[in-house]
Every structure is written in structure tokens, then in C-alpha cells.
């Protein structure tokens, strides 16, 4: 994994409260995202002959509650009211399954997880992580990944997977700041 953090770039702030969250734009129907992710997961698991158990389904639904990355112990806290017997191992087994099926991504730099928007096929990932609202946007970035593949080939390096995480300010937060 390549992790890029542009610490020398100026960071725009939109509030004196850095933990303030920005509501999603009115045009975004998040429930549609959740429904699509869950139905895609159910369909893919049936096609692959694997079980999307109740716990796995609940963990996936909790991850998809927003487009922000969520930590495993936060998932455990949110799962406990639904599954009293849930333990850390319960969460980690569900997360391993969901990652293995390509339904979620691990955001290495945050030690957290986010739903995969392209779970129907194997792909490389470019994750744009907003420092203001903490939302994570998944991009295919075909040209970037091709350029990396060319660099790897020139170096004689065989990459098994590619994931790039870039921290910055999303378009929504940039628009809200007026810059």
C-alpha cells in the first residue's frame, strides 16, 4: 500500500470546531447507497456460494451508515445493542469475510473500514479521505493505476495489490469554505 499525506500543503478550515461534521448534500440519497450495497452483497454472496450471515450483514450495514471510515471497536459498540454476545473476534471475523469478498476496504492510514462502491468486480483502489468531514471517496483512477503499473514494470516489481490513500479536503468542504 502507498500512503500519501500532503502535510506541507495548506489546510483550509471551515469551522473553529474541527470535529464538526458537514451534512451530505441534499441531492444525495444515502439510503439508496445503503440499499444498493446490501443488495449487491447479498447477490454476490449467493453467486459465490458463501454465506452473508446475520452478523456479517449487520456489520456491513453499520459500515454503510455513512461514507466515513469506521473503526472495528466503534462497530463493536454499535453492534452490541443488536447482538449482546458480540466480541472483538466477532467483528474481526466479519470484517475479514467482508474484505475477502470485496465488499469493504480497509483504510490503512485510519485503521478503519469503509464500504466498497465497486464490489461487483476486483479492482485497485484510490481512496480520497477528507480531513474536514472525514468522508472517504473511492475512485477507480485508471490512469493513476496504469502509471503505477508502468513504474512497477520498469522496476521489475510485481505488485499483488494497489491501494492509494490521499488525505486532503473534499470538493464539498472546499465549496463550503468559499475558496
N, C-alpha and C positions, 0 to 999 in steps of 0.2 A: 504494500500500500504506500502511496505517496501522499504525504500530508503537507499542504502548503498553508502558511499563515502569513499574511502580508502585514506584519507588525509595524513596519515603517510607514505605511500609508495612513493618512489622517482618517480618523473615525468620526463620522457625523453622529451627533446625538440629537434625539428629538424630544427628550424629556430629561428633567433633572433626576428622575427616578429610573435607574437602569433596569429594574425588574418589571417595569410597566410592559404589559403585553398589548399588542395592537390587534384590534378585531379584524377578521378577514374581510375582504371587500364584499359589499352587499350582493355582488353578482356571483359569488362563489357559493354553490350549493354543496356544503361539506357532506351532508347526509348521502348525497349521490356518490361521492368518493368512497364513503364507508360501504355503502351497499354494493358498489361495483367491486371493491376489493374483497369483500366477504364472499360474494357470489363467484368471483373468479377463483378464489382459494378453494371453495367447495368443489367447483367444476374440475380444477386441476388435480385435486386430491383423488377424486373419483377416477379420472383418466389415468392417473399414475398408480392407482391401486394402493394408496396409502390412506390412513385414517386421520381426518381432521377431528380429533376428539373434542369433547365439550371444553376441556381446559385450553387446548390449543386454539380453539375458536374464540374463547373469551379473551385470551391473551392477544390474539390478532385484533379483535375488536377494540381492546383497550389501547393498543398501539395506534390504531386508526382514529382515535378520538380527536386527534389534531394532526397537523403536518409537522409537529415538533418531535424531535427525538426524545425518547423516554428511557430512563434507566431501569434496570432489572428490579431493583428494590422498590422503586416507585410503582412498578407494575405489581409487585407482590402486595404492597399496601392497598392498591386499588382492587386486587383480586380477592383479598381476604374476606370482605363482606359477601362475596359471591361464593367463595369456596373456603370455608373455615379451616380446612385441613391443609391449605396451600403452604408450602415451604419454599425456601430458595431453590432447592433442587427441582421443584415442580416448575418454577418459572424457567430455569435454565434448560430443562429438557424440552419445554415448549418452544423456547427461543431457538434452540439447536435445530429442532424439527422445522420451524418456520424459515430459518435461514437456509437449511438444506433443500427446502422446496422452492427457494427463491421468492418467498412471499414477503420477506422483510430484509432490510440491510442493517448491518452493524455499523454505527458511526464511530469509528475507532477513536477519533480525537475527543469525543464526548463520552466514550464508554457507554453508549446508549444505542437505541434501536429506532428505526423508522420504517413505515410501510413502504413496500416496493410498488411503484406505479406501473411497472412493466413486467409484472410477474408471469405473464404468459410465455416468456421466452428468456433464454440465458443471455446476459448482457454485461457489459462493463459499465461502471458507474462513475458519474461525476456528481458529487453532492455539494450544493451551494448552501452554506449554513449562515443564516443571518445573525449577526451579533446583537441586533436590537430586539427583534421579535422571536428569535430562536427557531424560526421555521426552517425546514430543510427542503430544498427543491432538488429533485432528481432530474438530471439531464442526460441524454444519450451522448452528446458531444462527439459525434462520429469523427470529425476532423481532428480533434484533440487526441482521441484514442488511436487514430491512424498514425498521427505524427509520433506518438509514443511507441507504437509498434515498429515504426521505421528506425527509431533510435535504438530500441532493443535489438533489432536485427543487426544494425551496424556494430553493436557492442558484443554480438554473439550471445546475448542473454535471452533465456527462454522464460517468459512471464507466464505464471499459472493463472493469475487473475490481476485485474486492474481496477483500482478504486482510488479516486482522487477526491479529496475533501478540501474545499476552499471556504475560508471564513471571510465574511465581509458584510455588506449592507445590501439587502434585497431591494428590488425595484419599488415595492410597496412602501418600505420605510424611507427610501430616497425621495419618493413623491411626497410623502407626508412631511418631510423635513423642509420641503420647498426649494431644495437645491437642484 
